[in-house]
Amino acid sequence: MVYVFLAEGFELVEAMASVDILRRAKVEVRTVGVTGKTVTASNGVPVTADIEIAGAVTEGLDCIVLPGGLPGTVNLEKSGEVQGLIDFCQREGKLIGAICAAPSILAHKGLLKGREATAFPSFQKDVEEGGGRLSEKFVCRDGQFITARGMGVSTSFGLELAAALTSPETAAGIKTGIQFA
């Protein structure tokens, strides 16, 4: 199972592209409302989450996805429940995806130390200050971490998550089916 966290002010495309691609790959995905059941994206679009953070469990959890956006990233980082699920996934070797500003959360925790990672340009300093090796790639995987620069590469980020959770062949089939450039 994959949790895609939605906190007030999240980046809509970064979250929903991952949900869409993973569901096409037949991966069980749940959107998790961190700041309530209905969460408003940074562009003002309200989204009803599948579950609220209080209902999130670790049993069967394979991956978490941290969308960027402001103040969504700040709201994710200040959530004790989100922090606990990041810690669980890191400790258990589960996949952690973060895009745009959200890799800064991982960097602040020291989880990117010695790892190749990327983030939105104004958050790349956080990756470096957290000991990460800044990647030139727009989507980067290093071990259990997949990071991406921002909304413009949301589909590529979702495809990388799908490849990691299913197979590269499944992700390639989805890419072909959506007429991705």
Buried (B, 14 or more C-beta within 10 A) or exposed (E): BBBBBBBBBBBBBBBBBBBBBBBBBEBEBBBBBBBBEEBBBBEEEEBEBBBBBEEBEEEEBBBBBBBBBBBBBBBBBEBEBBBEBBEEBBEEEBBBBBBBBBBBBBBEBEBBEEBBBBBBEEBBEBBBEBBBBBBEBBBBBBEBBBBBBBBBBBBBBBBBBBBBBBEEEBBBBBBEEEEEE
